[in-house]
Amino acid sequence: MNHSRIPDPRILELLEACRPGHDDLADPAMAPLAAELAAHSELASLRDRLEEVDGAIGQAMHDVDVPEGLAERLLAGLGERPAAKVEEEAADSPTVAPAPVAGRRLSRRRMLAGTAALATTASLLVAVGIWWFGDPPVEYTKDMVLRDAIDFFQHDTSGGGQLLAEVAPPEEFRFSREVLPLEGTRWRRIEGFLGCKGVAYDLTYRGTQATLYVVKQTVADLGRYPPNRPMQDTLGYPVAAWNSMDGRLYVLVVASENAADYRYFTKPPGPLT
């Protein structure tokens, strides 16, 4: 999964302060943001998306009836004076400087009222955040791997593939030295196994089928070798998983109600890894 560059939080604050239809970038305080926008096209794309969010916020505010006095109650809860009072005092005092752009933006957003409007704002901002920062990586555990491997095996209908003896698989997903390369073993590419792309090796021994899944993944609570017995053998699927020394995850799933059949596919313990 590709992740975009994460910008300086100060740049994001300036970006959030820009208002649709206003030349806020002309403000000298916005000079760092203007330089970043000129240098990074992805930041300019984010600015466009934030403007779309502002448009949706404005539409939501027009569509939702705000209870009378709600804005004042919200501001009172934040320990602030009503905006009208602040503007009145500012007009009476010529020494008061205009609020900075960012301050105006924050005050405007604190005035959002109505449950529907707030919900719309939150959902849209979350969507933009996911687009920018990417999905957080999943930290898999042994139990998660075993559970998901059985589920994937049960729904894995791709089949086919190429004979291991005739066509070499990708080196990054090579066959495990701990598993017997039985005659007729085939390999095929897969997607979505623990959220990864990889290779599946289909094996058969005396009518019992098994699949060895290989992806670029490391799971902290798994060892370097396959166990002598399956880690789980419920639902008629003996399964085991282990890490390689160079960042591969191997998961062997056997389609059998006899857990002992798992041993037909693994090599006896030895010095090789």
C-alpha positions as a printed NumPy array, in Angstrom:
array([[  0.   ,   0.   ,   0.   ],
       [  1.339,   3.416,  -0.957],
       [  1.317,   6.255,   1.575],
       [  1.589,   9.931,   0.732],
       [  4.136,  12.214,   2.381],
       [  2.903,  13.434,   5.77 ],
       [  3.164,  17.26 ,   5.849],
       [  4.321,  19.454,   8.724],
       [  1.4  ,  19.939,  11.175],
       [  1.926,  23.699,  10.944],
       [  1.363,  23.559,   7.193],
       [ -1.856,  21.595,   7.757],
       [ -3.04 ,  24.27 ,  10.181],
       [ -2.445,  26.975,   7.576],
       [ -4.135,  24.853,   4.922],
       [ -7.187,  24.369,   7.124],
       [ -7.376,  28.142,   7.614],
       [ -7.828,  28.84 ,   3.872],
       [-11.387,  29.764,   2.919],
       [-13.029,  28.912,  -0.398],
       [-13.37 ,  31.975,  -2.622],
       [-10.886,  34.049,  -0.598],
       [ -7.324,  35.04 ,  -1.464],
       [ -5.971,  33.945,   1.898],
       [ -2.638,  32.945,   0.347],
       [ -1.907,  36.642,  -0.2  ],
       [ -1.64 ,  37.048,   3.566],
       [  2.098,  37.215,   4.517],
       [  1.379,  34.735,   7.321],
       [  0.469,  32.211,   4.621],
       [  3.851,  32.413,   2.844],
       [  5.051,  28.979,   4.127],
       [  1.886,  27.354,   2.833],
       [  2.144,  29.067,  -0.557],
       [  5.694,  27.737,  -0.936],
       [  4.616,  24.184,  -0.017],
       [  1.683,  24.279,  -2.447],
       [  4.001,  25.342,  -5.255],
       [  6.453,  22.544,  -4.468],
       [  4.085,  19.64 ,  -3.824],
       [  1.166,  18.85 ,  -6.104],
       [ -0.328,  16.375,  -3.634],
       [ -0.75 ,  19.193,  -1.109],
       [ -2.61 ,  21.23 ,  -3.7  ],
       [ -4.908,  18.246,  -4.256],
       [ -5.574,  18.095,  -0.518],
       [ -6.442,  21.795,  -0.546],
       [ -9.036,  21.12 ,  -3.264],
       [-10.549,  18.348,  -1.163],
       [-10.716,  20.559,   1.903],
       [-12.552,  23.168,  -0.168],
       [-15.059,  20.465,  -1.103],
       [-15.46 ,  19.728,   2.611],
       [-16.124,  23.408,   3.296],
       [-18.741,  23.426,   0.552],
       [-20.461,  20.413,   2.094],
       [-20.34 ,  22.042,   5.528],
       [-21.98 ,  25.16 ,   4.159],
       [-24.69 ,  23.126,   2.466],
       [-25.336,  21.155,   5.652],
       [-25.67 ,  24.354,   7.66 ],
       [-28.275,  25.643,   5.219],
       [-30.203,  22.364,   5.307],
       [-30.365,  21.977,   9.093],
       [-32.569,  24.044,  11.386],
       [-30.512,  25.334,  14.29 ],
       [-32.296,  25.542,  17.663],
       [-32.553,  29.126,  18.864],
       [-29.685,  30.095,  21.164],
       [-27.649,  26.944,  20.459],
       [-24.606,  28.827,  19.168],
       [-24.453,  30.986,  22.3  ],
       [-24.779,  27.92 ,  24.534],
       [-21.959,  26.176,  22.682],
       [-19.707,  29.198,  22.99 ],
       [-20.571,  29.547,  26.658],
       [-19.526,  25.944,  27.156],
       [-16.19 ,  26.749,  25.565],
       [-15.717,  29.714,  27.862],
       [-15.993,  32.256,  25.022],
       [-18.079,  35.357,  24.521],
       [-20.621,  35.476,  21.679],
       [-19.148,  36.531,  18.353],
       [-21.485,  39.548,  18.147],
       [-20.192,  40.828,  21.49 ],
       [-16.572,  40.404,  20.393],
       [-17.214,  42.332,  17.171],
       [-18.995,  45.101,  19.086],
       [-16.068,  45.516,  21.487],
       [-13.616,  45.479,  18.601],
       [-15.524,  48.271,  16.861],
       [-15.395,  50.413,  20.032],
       [-11.639,  49.919,  20.446],
       [ -9.484,  51.203,  17.535],
       [ -6.4  ,  49.593,  19.075],
       [ -7.709,  46.082,  18.553],
       [ -6.017,  44.464,  15.541],
       [ -8.021,  42.306,  13.111],
       [ -8.001,  38.616,  13.979],
       [ -5.601,  36.482,  11.921],
       [ -7.007,  34.332,   9.148],
       [ -6.675,  31.114,  11.158],
       [ -8.51 ,  32.666,  14.094],
       [-11.415,  33.681,  11.891],
       [-11.587,  30.156,  10.53 ],
       [-11.667,  28.571,  13.983],
       [-14.376,  30.924,  15.215],
       [-16.481,  30.166,  12.175],
       [-16.144,  26.427,  12.675],
       [-16.995,  26.665,  16.363],
       [-20.271,  28.247,  15.272],
       [-21.344,  25.041,  13.504],
       [-24.615,  24.056,  15.079],
       [-27.038,  21.181,  14.72 ],
       [-26.325,  17.478,  15.089],
       [-26.651,  16.727,  11.383],
       [-24.213,  19.475,  10.411],
       [-21.624,  18.315,  12.93 ],
       [-21.971,  14.7  ,  11.828],
       [-21.513,  15.699,   8.195],
       [-18.413,  17.704,   9.058],
       [-16.866,  14.874,  11.048],
       [-17.486,  12.208,   8.421],
       [-16.075,  14.334,   5.621],
       [-12.965,  15.275,   7.569],
       [-12.378,  11.618,   8.429],
       [-12.684,  10.734,   4.743],
       [-10.097,  13.356,   3.798],
       [ -7.797,  12.141,   6.576],
       [ -7.981,   8.551,   5.338],
       [ -7.281,   9.695,   1.78 ],
       [ -4.208,  11.655,   2.877],
       [ -2.597,   9.451,   5.483],
       [ -3.654,   6.045,   4.128],
       [ -5.05 ,   3.087,   6.017],
       [ -3.152,   2.181,   9.182],
       [ -1.286,  -1.116,   8.864],
       [ -2.833,  -4.126,  10.611],
       [ -0.674,  -5.704,  13.301],
       [ -1.447,  -9.394,  12.868],
       [ -1.126, -11.896,  15.697],
       [ -0.782, -15.671,  15.473],
       [ -4.465, -16.232,  16.229],
       [ -5.524, -13.706,  13.601],
       [ -3.309, -15.349,  10.985],
       [ -4.674, -18.842,  11.678],
       [ -8.291, -17.665,  11.659],
       [ -7.96 , -15.6  ,   8.477],
       [ -5.977, -18.327,   6.711],
       [ -8.736, -20.891,   7.24 ],
       [-11.351, -18.405,   6.072],
       [ -9.311, -17.58 ,   2.971],
       [ -8.749, -21.293,   2.259],
       [-12.484, -22.019,   2.512],
       [-13.296, -19.317,  -0.036],
       [-10.223, -19.773,  -2.246],
       [-11.631, -20.904,  -5.58 ],
       [ -8.994, -19.574,  -7.982],
       [ -7.365, -22.99 ,  -8.549],
       [ -5.253, -23.729, -11.614],
       [ -1.76 , -22.377, -11.506],
       [  1.518, -23.687, -12.934],
       [  3.519, -26.769, -12.09 ],
       [  6.338, -26.006,  -9.684],
       [  8.569, -28.504, -11.524],
       [  8.123, -26.635, -14.81 ],
       [  7.848, -22.931, -13.97 ],
       [  9.761, -21.205, -11.199],
       [  7.66 , -19.011,  -8.882],
       [  8.685, -15.425,  -7.997],
       [ 11.785, -15.48 ,  -5.819],
       [ 10.201, -13.188,  -3.232],
       [  7.495, -15.82 ,  -2.629],
       [  9.591, -18.94 ,  -3.018],
       [  8.581, -22.338,  -1.691],
       [  9.48 , -23.144,   1.914],
       [ 12.34 , -25.514,   2.672],
       [ 10.286, -26.848,   5.567],
       [  7.539, -28.192,   3.289],
       [  7.824, -31.237,   1.043],
       [  7.781, -30.312,  -2.679],
       [  5.416, -33.13 ,  -3.599],
       [  5.017, -34.247,  -7.179],
       [  2.327, -32.285,  -8.951],
       [  2.632, -29.212,  -6.711],
       [  1.286, -26.126,  -8.477],
       [  1.634, -22.434,  -7.692],
       [ -0.526, -19.399,  -8.447],
       [ -0.648, -15.729,  -7.54 ],
       [ -3.125, -14.533,  -4.899],
       [ -4.402, -11.217,  -3.565],
       [ -6.04 , -10.272,  -0.295],
       [ -4.382, -12.887,   1.894],
       [ -3.895, -11.002,   5.188],
       [ -4.26 ,  -7.869,   3.075],
       [ -1.283,  -8.81 ,   0.877],
       [ -0.394, -10.138,  -2.531],
       [  1.508, -13.396,  -2.62 ],
       [  1.687, -16.937,  -3.952],
       [ -0.276, -20.065,  -3.061],
       [  1.179, -23.558,  -3.538],
       [ -1.378, -26.347,  -3.906],
       [ -0.242, -29.801,  -2.774],
       [ -1.874, -33.232,  -2.696],
       [ -0.817, -36.345,  -0.79 ],
       [ -2.887, -39.536,  -1.046],
       [ -6.009, -37.585,  -1.825],
       [ -5.513, -35.023,   0.955],
       [ -5.211, -31.461,  -0.273],
       [ -3.262, -28.63 ,   1.303],
       [ -2.209, -25.117,   0.39 ],
       [  0.918, -23.25 ,   1.419],
       [  0.376, -19.484,   1.377],
       [  3.37 , -17.153,   1.116],
       [  3.271, -13.369,   1.619],
       [  5.761, -10.666,   2.589],
       [  4.782, -10.29 ,   6.218],
       [  6.234, -10.845,   9.679],
       [  4.158, -11.783,  12.716],
       [  5.803, -11.15 ,  16.065],
       [  4.457, -14.164,  17.975],
       [  5.331, -16.777,  15.356],
       [  8.519, -18.831,  15.265],
       [ 11.02 , -19.519,  12.483],
       [  9.996, -23.13 ,  11.842],
       [  6.73 , -24.992,  11.341],
       [  5.639, -26.865,  14.491],
       [  5.519, -30.664,  14.623],
       [  1.764, -30.45 ,  15.114],
       [ -0.749, -27.975,  13.699],
       [ -1.347, -24.877,  15.773],
       [ -5.076, -25.277,  15.237],
       [ -7.089, -28.192,  13.876],
       [-10.707, -27.154,  14.365],
       [-13.295, -27.171,  11.602],
       [-11.387, -29.897,   9.78 ],
       [ -8.509, -27.605,   8.763],
       [ -5.186, -28.295,  10.492],
       [ -3.17 , -25.084,  10.082],
       [  0.239, -23.747,  11.081],
       [  2.233, -20.599,  10.35 ],
       [  5.836, -19.468,  10.681],
       [  8.199, -16.648,   9.676],
       [ 11.215, -17.005,   7.416],
       [ 14.56 , -15.412,   8.218],
       [ 14.112, -12.829,   5.449],
       [ 10.633, -11.451,   5.963],
       [  8.246, -14.012,   4.502],
       [  5.24 , -15.514,   6.225],
       [  4.331, -19.13 ,   5.462],
       [  0.911, -20.532,   6.324],
       [  0.061, -24.188,   5.662],
       [ -3.619, -25.171,   5.649],
       [ -4.626, -28.839,   5.26 ],
       [ -8.108, -29.958,   4.242],
       [ -8.507, -32.917,   6.594],
       [-10.366, -33.843,   9.764],
       [ -7.303, -35.835,  10.838],
       [ -4.706, -33.504,  12.339],
       [ -2.022, -36.158,  11.733],
       [ -2.31 , -35.537,   7.974],
       [ -0.552, -32.21 ,   8.537],
       [  2.72 , -34.105,   8.985],
       [  2.524, -35.52 ,   5.452],
       [  3.348, -32.085,   4.097],
       [  6.162, -30.948,   6.4  ],
       [  9.743, -32.096,   6.559],
       [ 11.166, -33.545,   9.766],
       [ 13.094, -30.963,  11.814],
       [ 16.595, -30.427,  10.458],
       [ 19.421, -27.883,  10.264],
       [ 18.09 , -26.137,   7.15 ],
       [ 15.918, -22.992,   7.494]])
